[in-house]
Amino acid sequence: MQNNIKQRPNYLRILTIASLSLLGSQMPNIAKADQWTPPINRTNEILIAQQQEVCQLQSSPADNRQGVDFRDRPGSGNNIAFFNNGTPVTVINRSNDGEWTQVTGPNNAQGWVYTPYLQNCNTRSASQLPNTGSTTGGIPIGTMCQVTGWPDSPNIPVQDFPNPRSNPMPYVFQKGTQLQVTQPPAGQQSQTKWVYVSSTANPQQVGWVWKPYIQCN
């Protein structure tokens, strides 16, 4: 009877040894899993690089509030914050047409601002930001032009920014007025539809005019 007991297999011991052996074979993989780190997202790297671009807010000269609104989206978004001129902001993103820029302001406030309202971006004007087009509607600076107006509007309005939503200047250009294409202020430019001009008779009268309203040499 004793010999039979000695020769009986110890199933518990065998099971324990097998379990330890299986666990040992998986240890290298477990170690690798502990050492794994997520791959670097190149897009995030680019975004981080863009966030290093710091600009200053500068509103239209005609805006007596002396500051800039933050909007919740490009274009006709809702105003969600307001900051005074000169406030530093950090660039996050830009709209496809370049007209709007998403920024971070004081207290981590985020919003969209009209790109021409950004100046002195890392010692560059906002006109040097990508996707914003040429400076004066594709017409070289120094070109002479004349006001042709429109059949229903012989006198044309002059705007403070190249946008129909901007503020009109306190003067208009009459039909036949001689103009010269002029270098726009820092941070302002137009892709194709607006031209920055000055009156040859009154050089202090400058501003943006709708390109179809003038004829250039």
C-alpha positions as CSV (number, residue, x, y, z in Angstrom):
1,M,0.0,0.0,0.0
2,Q,2.8,2.4,0.8
3,N,4.5,1.8,-2.6
4,N,1.3,2.7,-4.4
5,I,1.1,6.0,-2.5
6,K,4.7,7.0,-3.3
7,Q,4.2,6.3,-7.0
8,R,0.9,8.3,-7.3
9,P,1.6,11.5,-9.4
10,N,1.3,14.8,-7.5
11,Y,-1.1,16.6,-9.8
12,L,-1.1,19.8,-7.7
13,R,2.7,20.1,-8.0
14,I,2.5,19.5,-11.8
15,L,-0.1,22.1,-12.2
16,T,1.9,24.6,-10.2
17,I,5.1,24.0,-12.2
18,A,3.2,24.4,-15.5
19,S,1.6,27.6,-14.4
20,L,4.9,29.1,-13.3
21,S,6.5,28.0,-16.6
22,L,3.8,29.7,-18.7
23,L,4.1,32.9,-16.6
24,G,7.8,33.0,-17.1
25,S,7.5,32.7,-20.9
26,Q,5.2,35.8,-20.9
27,M,7.5,38.0,-18.8
28,P,9.5,39.5,-21.7
29,N,6.2,40.6,-23.4
30,I,4.9,42.0,-20.1
31,A,8.1,44.0,-19.7
32,K,7.8,45.3,-23.2
33,A,4.3,46.4,-22.5
34,D,5.4,48.3,-19.4
35,Q,8.0,50.1,-21.5
36,W,5.7,51.0,-24.4
37,T,5.0,54.7,-25.1
38,P,2.5,56.2,-27.6
39,P,4.0,57.2,-31.0
40,I,4.7,60.9,-31.4
41,N,1.9,62.7,-33.2
42,R,3.6,64.8,-35.9
43,T,0.4,66.9,-36.3
44,N,0.6,67.8,-32.6
45,E,4.2,68.8,-33.1
46,I,3.2,71.2,-35.8
47,L,0.4,72.6,-33.7
48,I,2.8,73.2,-30.8
49,A,5.2,75.0,-33.2
50,Q,2.3,77.2,-34.3
51,Q,1.4,78.0,-30.7
52,Q,4.8,79.6,-30.3
53,E,3.7,82.4,-32.7
54,V,2.7,85.4,-30.5
55,C,0.9,88.5,-31.8
56,Q,-0.5,91.7,-30.4
57,L,-4.2,92.7,-30.8
58,Q,-4.8,95.9,-32.8
59,S,-8.3,96.9,-33.7
60,S,-9.5,99.2,-36.5
61,P,-8.6,102.9,-36.0
62,A,-12.4,103.6,-36.3
63,D,-13.3,101.4,-33.4
64,N,-13.4,103.7,-30.3
65,R,-13.5,100.7,-28.0
66,Q,-9.7,100.2,-28.6
67,G,-9.9,96.5,-28.4
68,V,-10.8,93.2,-30.2
69,D,-13.6,90.7,-29.8
70,F,-13.0,87.0,-29.6
71,R,-15.6,84.9,-31.5
72,D,-16.6,81.3,-30.9
73,R,-16.1,80.5,-34.6
74,P,-14.8,82.2,-37.8
75,G,-17.0,84.7,-39.6
76,S,-20.3,85.5,-38.0
77,G,-19.7,83.8,-34.7
78,N,-20.8,85.1,-31.3
79,N,-18.6,87.4,-29.3
80,I,-17.3,85.5,-26.2
81,A,-14.6,87.8,-24.9
82,F,-13.0,91.2,-25.4
83,F,-9.4,92.3,-25.0
84,N,-7.7,95.7,-25.3
85,N,-5.3,96.6,-28.0
86,G,-1.7,95.5,-27.4
87,T,-2.8,92.3,-25.6
88,P,-0.5,89.5,-26.5
89,V,-2.2,86.4,-27.9
90,T,-0.9,83.0,-29.1
91,V,-1.8,81.6,-32.6
92,I,-3.5,78.2,-32.5
93,N,-5.1,77.8,-35.9
94,R,-6.3,79.6,-39.1
95,S,-9.3,79.4,-41.3
96,N,-8.8,78.0,-44.8
97,D,-9.1,81.4,-46.4
98,G,-6.7,83.0,-43.9
99,E,-9.2,85.7,-42.9
100,W,-9.7,84.4,-39.3
101,T,-7.2,83.2,-36.8
102,Q,-7.8,81.2,-33.6
103,V,-5.8,82.5,-30.7
104,T,-5.3,82.0,-27.0
105,G,-5.4,85.1,-24.8
106,P,-5.1,86.0,-21.1
107,N,-6.4,83.4,-18.7
108,N,-6.3,80.8,-21.5
109,A,-9.3,82.4,-23.2
110,Q,-9.6,81.0,-26.7
111,G,-11.5,82.5,-29.7
112,W,-11.3,83.6,-33.3
113,V,-10.3,87.0,-34.4
114,Y,-10.2,88.8,-37.7
115,T,-6.6,88.2,-39.0
116,P,-5.8,91.9,-39.8
117,Y,-6.4,92.6,-36.1
118,L,-3.2,90.7,-35.3
119,Q,0.1,92.6,-35.6
120,N,3.7,92.2,-34.6
121,C,3.6,88.4,-34.8
122,N,7.0,87.3,-33.7
123,T,8.4,90.6,-35.0
124,R,6.3,90.0,-38.2
125,S,3.1,91.6,-39.2
126,A,0.0,89.5,-39.6
127,S,0.2,90.1,-43.3
128,Q,3.1,87.6,-43.4
129,L,1.0,84.8,-41.9
130,P,0.2,81.9,-44.3
131,N,-2.9,81.8,-46.5
132,T,-3.6,85.5,-46.5
133,G,-2.9,86.2,-50.2
134,S,-1.2,89.2,-51.9
135,T,-1.1,92.7,-50.4
136,T,-3.1,94.9,-52.7
137,G,-5.6,92.9,-54.7
138,G,-2.9,91.7,-57.2
139,I,-2.2,95.3,-58.4
140,P,1.5,96.4,-57.9
141,I,2.1,99.2,-55.4
142,G,2.6,102.5,-57.2
143,T,0.1,101.7,-60.0
144,M,-2.1,104.7,-61.0
145,C,-5.9,104.2,-61.1
146,Q,-9.0,106.1,-61.6
147,V,-12.4,105.8,-59.9
148,T,-15.0,104.6,-62.4
149,G,-17.7,103.8,-59.8
150,W,-20.9,102.0,-60.6
151,P,-23.9,103.0,-62.6
152,D,-25.9,103.4,-59.4
153,S,-23.0,104.7,-57.3
154,P,-20.6,107.2,-59.0
155,N,-19.1,107.9,-55.6
156,I,-17.4,104.9,-54.0
157,P,-17.0,104.2,-50.3
158,V,-13.6,103.9,-48.7
159,Q,-13.1,101.2,-46.0
160,D,-10.6,101.0,-43.1
161,F,-10.1,97.2,-43.7
162,P,-10.5,95.0,-46.8
163,N,-13.9,93.7,-45.8
164,P,-17.4,94.8,-46.5
165,R,-18.1,94.5,-42.7
166,S,-15.4,97.0,-41.9
167,N,-16.0,100.6,-41.0
168,P,-16.3,103.3,-43.7
169,M,-13.8,106.2,-43.7
170,P,-15.2,109.7,-43.3
171,Y,-14.8,110.5,-47.0
172,V,-15.7,108.9,-50.4
173,F,-13.9,109.0,-53.7
174,Q,-15.8,110.6,-56.5
175,K,-16.0,109.3,-60.0
176,G,-12.8,110.4,-61.9
177,T,-10.7,110.7,-58.8
178,Q,-7.0,109.8,-59.5
179,L,-5.7,107.2,-57.1
180,Q,-2.4,105.5,-56.5
181,V,-2.0,101.9,-55.1
182,T,-0.3,102.3,-51.8
183,Q,1.4,99.9,-49.3
184,P,-1.3,99.0,-46.8
185,P,-0.7,99.2,-43.0
186,A,1.0,96.3,-41.3
187,G,-1.4,93.4,-40.8
188,Q,-3.7,94.4,-43.6
189,Q,-3.9,92.9,-47.1
190,S,-6.3,91.6,-49.7
191,Q,-6.3,88.5,-51.9
192,T,-8.0,89.8,-55.0
193,K,-11.1,91.9,-54.3
194,W,-9.8,95.0,-52.5
195,V,-7.1,97.6,-53.3
196,Y,-5.4,99.9,-50.9
197,V,-5.2,103.4,-52.5
198,S,-4.5,107.0,-51.8
199,S,-5.9,110.1,-53.5
200,T,-3.3,111.9,-55.6
201,A,-5.0,115.2,-54.8
202,N,-5.3,114.5,-51.1
203,P,-2.6,111.9,-50.1
204,Q,-3.9,111.8,-46.6
205,Q,-7.1,110.2,-47.8
206,V,-6.3,106.5,-47.9
207,G,-8.2,103.3,-47.6
208,W,-9.5,100.1,-49.1
209,V,-11.8,100.3,-52.2
210,W,-13.7,97.6,-54.0
211,K,-11.6,96.6,-57.0
212,P,-14.4,96.7,-59.6
213,Y,-15.0,100.4,-58.7
214,I,-11.6,101.5,-60.1
215,Q,-9.7,101.1,-63.4
216,C,-5.9,100.9,-63.2
217,N,-3.3,101.5,-65.9
